[in-house]
Amino acid sequence: MHSRISHFLKSLGPGVLFASTCIGVSHLVQSTRAGALYGFGLLWAVILANVLKYPFFEYGSRYANIKGKSIIDGYRDTGRWVLWLYFLIVLSSMFFVAAAVGAVTAAFMDNLLGISRWVSSPGNWLPTAGLFAICITVLLIGAYKVLDSLIKIIGSVLLISTLVAFVLTLFNGPVSESPFTFFDTSVFDPKQSGFLFLIALMGWMPTALDLSAWNSLWTLERIKQTGYHPTLKETIDEFGFGYWTSAILAPCFLLLGAYLIYG
C-alpha cells in the first residue's frame, strides 16, 4: 500500500496541471454562465462533453508513457504534413485563447488585489501585462519544476474553495427559483444565440482537444523531473484523477450559477 502511494505521488503532476488548466474559462466562466442563463437545463451538455472527450485527452498520457515521446513527435513521424496541420490549428486559435484566458484571469486578479484602484490603465491592460510577465518569468526561470509545484498549490486552493462555496450554496439554497429541468430545448432555437453558446460550452468543456499534446509533454517532463517511469496504469490513474476531479467541479460551477445568478 505504501509503495502504491509513493509511486502515485512520484507520477502526480500532469493530471493536476491538466485539471488546473480546465478550471479556467470553461468552468469559471462558461459553466457558471450556463447555470446563470439556463438553470440546470444544460447540465447534460456539461456531463456529456466531459465523458465524450476523455479518451482523446487520456491518449496523450498513454502515448507518452508507451512511446517515451510526445504526440507532437508522433505527428512528425506520421508525416510532416500532419505536424504542419497541427501547427496551423494551434496558430489559428492560440492568440484568441491566450487573450480570453489572460483577460479572465487578470480580471479575477484585479478584483482580488484591487490593482486598478491604485494604478489606472486604459483598458485595464496593467493587470493583464503583469499576469503574462509573471507566467513568462516562471516558465523561463523555473520551467516545468516550478510550474508543477505552483500548480499543485493553486489547484488545491481552487479545489477546496470551490467545494466550500458549493456546499455553502447548497446549504443556503438558491437566491431565486431556478428551473429544475435538465434539458432546456430553448437552447436549440435558431432565432436566439443559445445554440452558439451551447457550441462554445461543449467545445471548451473541459478544454480544447489540442491540449492532449500538452498533456503528453507534461507526462514526459514529470518523468525527467523525478527519474521515475511509472507503469501505464499509474500514468492513466494519475491523469484520471486530475481529469475526473475537474469534471466533477464543472457541475459545481453550474450549480453556483443557477443558485446565485439565475433570474
Number of C-alpha atoms within 10 A of each C-alpha: 5 7 8 10 10 11 16 16 12 19 25 22 26 25 27 23 23 23 26 21 19 24 23 20 23 25 27 21 16 24 32 26 22 28 26 22 18 25 28 23 22 25 21 13 19 25 17 13 18 21 14 9 17 17 12 14 23 20 17 26 29 22 18 24 23 10 11 15 16 23 23 19 15 16 17 14 11 11 10 11 11 15 18 13 12 17 12 12 12 14 11 11 11 12 11 11 14 12 12 14 17 19 19 17 18 22 19 13 16 17 13 9 12 13 17 16 10 8 10 11 12 7 7 16 15 16 24 21 13 13 16 14 11 12 11 13 11 16 13 11 11 13 13 18 17 13 16 19 14 14 19 16 10 11 18 14 12 15 16 11 12 17 15 12 14 19 14 12 17 14 9 9 12 17 13 12 13 22 13 12 13 14 15 16 12 14 18 14 10 10 9 11 12 18 16 12 16 18 12 13 24 22 15 21 28 29 24 16 14 14 17 23 23 18 25 25 20 23 29 18 18 21 18 13 13 11 10 12 18 18 13 15 11 19 24 19 17 22 28 19 16 20 23 16 16 25 23 13 22 25 23 24 27 30 26 26 26 29 25 19 18 22 13
